[in-house]
Amino acid sequence: HEFLRTKLDGKWGDIYPYLARMRDVPLDPDAEQRLRELLPEALQARIRAAFCELIRDCALRQPTVLVCEDIHWSDPSSLGLLDSLVPLTSEIPLLLLLVFRADEGEAWKWHQRLQLEHGTHYRVLELSPLNRADSGKLVDKLLRLEKLPDTTRELILGRSEGNPFFLEELLRSLIDSGLVHGDDQHVPLTEAAAQLNVPDTVQSVVAARIDRLATAAKRVLQTASVLGRIFQKNILHRLLHSESTDARFDSSLSELVEREFLLPHGAAEYVFKHAITWNVAYES
């Protein structure tokens, strides 16, 4: 957006309205009227063409990698936009890195079609679960403990089944509950660890962590989830202004970052660390 604002002459002046519409950036009345006069199909085609022109310009300036996450949740319009970009990879120094789960649905059918149409230019890298040794290394790195009781370690490794996000959330759940303290190198007794009631799914682990939050922090997290996975701090603050002081709002936001529910995302934005965390918070 800022790049285009400095280049509103020539072709950039022509395509800017379509990129602005794609990002919900306000336009002047004349530009808005021109867009309203277009049929939906024509408007969508021009938005795609404008976005391709922007990416082409970036890639010709320097080799470009465009990362798109959570493709399995894409709507048809997003998949159509990616369809427009794929041919560019054979013309300019552009790499599309698409991250998705192997879920049945439109996105999976789209992926299978790309495999057939583009052959060796479309490569699939499957991320397998961590093996037991690597899972153990991740446990040690996250907890930073000199010694973890064997019963606790076996419980954690067995339940997570090599899923690194599940593993991390499970460890944070144990820390949140006070059963493991990484800072002072205190660990739970074997007897207590053996009696832990560990949820079977990562969603259940995340839900349990959210339930342990203080009321104010939980309210901030849930309200943020309605705004989206990425949200602006000032909008969230405005929504909660009537029920939270500035100090309590900032304190709650800091707690959510410290506990790694949220991550800073630019100067005044935050992002849910994982899409599952966002979804569980929203469902709650």
N, C-alpha and C positions, 0 to 999 in steps of 0.2 A: 504493500500500500504506500509506504513512504517513498520507495523507489519510484513508483509510478507518478506520485504527486510532483516530482521534480522533472518529469518527462511527458507533460501533457500535450506536447506539440506532435505533429505528424501522426504516425500509426498509434502511438500510445494514447493520444487524445481520442482516437476512434475506438480503442478496445477498453479503455478505462471503465466506462459505464457498465460493461458486462462483468468485468472482474469485481467491481464494487458491488453489483447485485449478488454475485456469488458469495461475497463476504458480508452482506447486509450493511454495507457502508452507505450512509445517506448521500443522495445525489441532488443536484440542483433541479428545479421544477421542469426545465426543458428536457433534460436527459431522462427524467422519470417518465415524462409524457411519451418520449420516443420509444422507451422500453414497453410501455403499456400498449402501444399500437401494434406490437409484434404478437403473432400467434405463439402459444406456449412452445410448440415444437421449434419454431424459428428462433425464439429467444434461447432455448436450451442449446441449439446448435451453435449460436454465436458465442455463448458463454464458454462452450468447449473449445471453440476455435481461439478465443482470446486467451484462455489458460494455456493452450498449447503454444501460442506465440510467446507468452511470458517465459515458459519453461525453455523453449528453443533459444531465446535470447540469453537466458542464464547459462545454458549449457555451452553456447558458443563463446561466452566470455571465459568460462573455465569448466572442466569436467564436473558434472553435477550428479549427485545421488539424491533421489526422491524416496523417502521412507514413508510407507503407508501401513499403519498398524490396524489390527482388528478388522481385517478384510471380511471375515466371516459375518460381521454385522452390517456390511455395506448395503445401502439401498440401491435400487436399479439406476438412479441418476449418478451415484458415485461410481458404480461399475462402468457405466457408459462413459464417464469422464476418463477413467483409466484406459478404457478401450481406445480412446482418441490419442492417448499418450504412447501406447505400446509401439506403434509404427515409428515413432521418433527415435527409438533406441537403435535403429539400424541406420539412421541418418546423421545423428549428432552424438557427442560423448555424454550420453545419459544412461544411468543405471536406475531401474525401478526395483526397489527392495520392498516386497509385499509380505507382510506377516499375517498369518491366519491359522486357525485351527481346522482340522480335517472334519468339519461338521457337514452333514447333508444340508443342502439348501442351494439357493441361487448362486451364492458366491463360490460354492464348491463346483457347481456345473460350469461356471465361468472359468475357474481355474483349469478344469479338465479340457475345456475348449482351447484355452491358450496353449496348453501342452501339445495339442494336436496341430494347431495352426503354426506354431513358431519353433517347434522342434528343439534343436540344440541351443537356440538363443534364449530359451526359457528353461532355467534349471531349478530343480527342487532340492532344497536342503532340509532334511527332516531332523528335527531336534528330538533326540531320544531322552528318556528319563535318565537322571544321574545314576551311575552305579553306586554300590554301597560304599566303596572307598571314597568317592568324590562327595557323596552325601555326608559322610563322616567329617571330611575336611571342611565342608560348609558349616556344619554344626560347630566345629571348633572355632572357626573364624568369626561366626556371628556371636557366640557366647563369650569367647576370649577367656575360657576357664582352663586352669591347669589340669583339672581332673573332673570328669563327669561320671557319676555312677553308671555302671554297665546297664542296670535295669532301665534307667532313664534314657540312656542312649538307644537301647534296643527298641524302646517304646516309640521314640521319635522317628528312628529310621524305618521301623516297620510300618508305622501309620502313614508316613509321607510318601512311601513307595517311589522315591526318586524325583518327585515333583518339587522343584526348587522353591516355587512360591508357597506351596503348602508347607514345606519344611520351614521356611522363614516365618510364616504366619504362626505356625505351631510353636516355634521357639519364642516369638514375641508374646504369644498367649501365656506361656509358662512364666515369662518375666513379668507380664502385667498382673498375673494372679499372685505373684510373690513367692512362687515355688522355686524359681531360679533367680538368683541375683548375680548378674555378670560383673558388676562394678567391684564388689568386695570379695569376689571369688568364693561366695557361699553357694553350696548346691544342696538340693533336697536330699533327705535321707532316702535310702533305697526302699524302705518300707512305704514311705509316703509316695514315692514315684510309682511304685507298683500299683497303687490304688487310684492313680489319676484317671479321671473320666475324660478321655480325649475324643473329640468328635470325629466322625468318619469322613467328612467332606471339608474341603477348604472353605466353602461357603459357611458352614457351621462354625468353623474356627474364627472366621472374620466376624460373624454375627456375635459370637461370645466376646470378642475383643471390644466390639462397639458397645455391648451391654455393660461392660466394666467402666466405660467412660463416665466422668462426672456429667450431671444433667446438662449443664451449660455447653460443654464441649460436644456432647452427643447431639444437642439441638443444632449447633453450628454445622456439624458434619451432615446431618440429615437435610438441613435446608440447602447446603451447598450441593448435595447430590441432585436436587431438583433443577439447579441451574445448569448442570452438565458436568462431564468429567473434568473439563477446564472451565474455570469461572473467574470472574473479576472480584477482587476483594471489596471494592467500593459498593458493588451491587449487593453482595452478600450482607455487608454491613447495613445498607439501607433497609433490606428486608427484616433484619433483626434489631433495628434501632430502638423500637418501642419496648423490647423485652430484654435488652442487654446493654450495659454501660460500655463505653469505649474501652475501658481497662479490662473488663471481663471478656469482651469480644476478642481483644488482642491476646489475652491470656489463653483463651480457648483455642484460638488459631495456632498459637505457639505450641500448645500441648499436642495438637493434632499433627503438627510437623515433627515434633520431637518423637512422637510415637510412630511416625512414618505412615500415617493414614494419608497425609497430604505432602506434596512437595512444592516448593516455590517454582513458579513458571513465568519468568520475566519479572519486570519491576513491580507490577501490581496484580499479578495473576497467580493462581494456584491450580494444581492438577492432582487428582486422585492418583496415588502411586500405582494402582492396578485397577483395571476395568472391573474386576470381580469385587473389589472393595467398594467402588462406586455403585455397582449394581445392588450389592447387599444393603448398603446404606440407604439407597433409594427405596428398596422393597420394605425396609423397616419403617 
